């Protein structure tokens, strides 16, 4: 993956950090504003950007201080012992699986918007033909396609601004906003907004690689500050523009509103929507790669070196073939499960809400602060942020299930 490149400069790691943060979570920013309202939504976006930047620095400090610590799991092991690695691996797997489900949903919803003759569920099943081969591709091939995701994100930001600024009348105009809320829509929806906002800042599992691979690790704090300022600003631009343009009727993925609203530049919006279809197709294999690697290692299907004599060559060959067959079965089943869950839970906002409320809070807030408390000292700020993180994670997770 691009994040595991050799030691690199400040600028390259800044680009990687922004690419890590700027993902499909941006599609739900306008919906998050509609749930939280202008006042609370703005405060939440800024607060989450600040909080996750703070916890990213906690993880980086552990990585830089100890050369033996290289991954998120290593940090957990140093702070809490070996048992923590299994828990971290479980959360990491569930987080990655949730992302794959969201990618399937985004692909199908975008395709249904362009070609509504068939349902989203039909496109999800059809997507197996596309998604399944990608889980068997080498990581080096998948890494190249990740650039397409960055390009599509930037393109979508450009398109929404062009659409909103060139259209003078509602719906879909920044100059003539749709009805919006200053205050909170409802407390259950506010809880969902917690997850939708936080989902955009999920990515702390990659922080150790970013910190370890910098030529000058002392520049990490300045680099990550810059990355979070840029990303939070971009999320704010998307959320504010999308909420102004479509108001309280904004869709779960505001990209669908861009295509369905008359008066826009049709070819330009079609290009942006096609980019949103291509992005999940290219990112599915990349996202599921570490998930499959962890599962194969747990199931004993990963590559291992065997010490055997000359008389056991046939046995070793059988074991290799068995592991290869088992790996094929495991990756195929995981792809089918991602599609099945996407069909069972078709709401994109639900997947992003769970991703943010449960997994992002655990990995990006509760986890890093717990490590700091266990190995250093518990300041009043850390105690306050821990209690806030636990409360918001619980509230948000419950709200996602409650609003279904």
Protein Blocks (a to p, Z undefined) as FASTA:
>chain_A
ZZlgccddfklmmmmmmmmmmcfklmmmmmmmmmnommlmmmmmmmmmmmmmmmmmmmmm
mmmmpmkbmbfklmmmmmnojklmmmmmmmmmmmmmmmmmmmmmmmmmmmmmmmmmbcfk
lmmmmmmmmmmmmmmpcfklmmmmmmmmmmmmmmmmmmmmmmmmmpmbdehiaklccddd
fbdfbfklmmmmmmmmmmmmgoklmmmmmmmmpmblmlmmmmmmmmmmmmmmmmmmmmmm
mmmmnmmmbcfblmlmmmmpghiafklmmmmmmmmmmmmmmmmmmmmmmmmmmmmmmnop
accdddddfklmmmmmmmmmmmmmmmmmmmmmmmmmmmmmmmmmmcfklmmmmmmmmmmm
mmmmmmmmmmmmmmmcccfklmmmmmmmmmmmmmmmmmmmmmZZ
